[in-house]
Amino acid sequence: MYYNFNTLKYLMKKILEIILMAVVIGLSVTACSTQNAATGVQNVGRGKFTGTWTVSNVSYEGLIESAVSNVFDEARPSAFVGSTWKLTNSGNGMYTLSSGVSQTIFWSVNNTGAQGQMFQFKKIFEGDKAKNVQQGYQLLVSNNDGNSMVLKTPVAIGSSTGYVVYTFNKQ
């Protein structure tokens, strides 16, 4: 089959355009990946947070246990070992400490934080509406595979940051 020079030039240009488009799409997908540079953890979808969770362990990273006397304006961190957290997909939830103390919460996941993906919640008291509650708590999502989860509460220590680390297991 015989092609003239202009036809070949046109075909080569189209092939080059297709290759360049494929490269641009490939780079865009890679650049828009949800890898979190601060923690090395992928952003986790909301569905992996829903369900009933139990805190199996509380540990400390970059600080000593006695440095934190109270978390979530509720109790010592160790009081949360054995606590049960019920999180619905609507954002409503509740945690219950081993002592029987319960607290209604409204929770969400924030993927825009400078530190990485954050689990955040507000305490909701009788008569409160979540949208009117201004104070809340944020925990850095270190891991969540849908069956186990590690959340960290940042604690300022001078010019550095330590963490109270909560390990959750799904029931």
Secondary structure, DSSP 8 states (H G I E B T S, - for coil): ----HHHHHHHHHHHHHHHHHHHHHHHHHHHT--B-TTT--B---GGGT-EEEEEEEEEEESS-GGG---BTTTB-GGGGTT-EEEE-TTSEEEEE-TTS-EEEEEEEEES--TTS-EEEEEEE-TT--GGG----EEEEEEEE-SSEEEEEEEEEETTEEEEEEEEEEE-
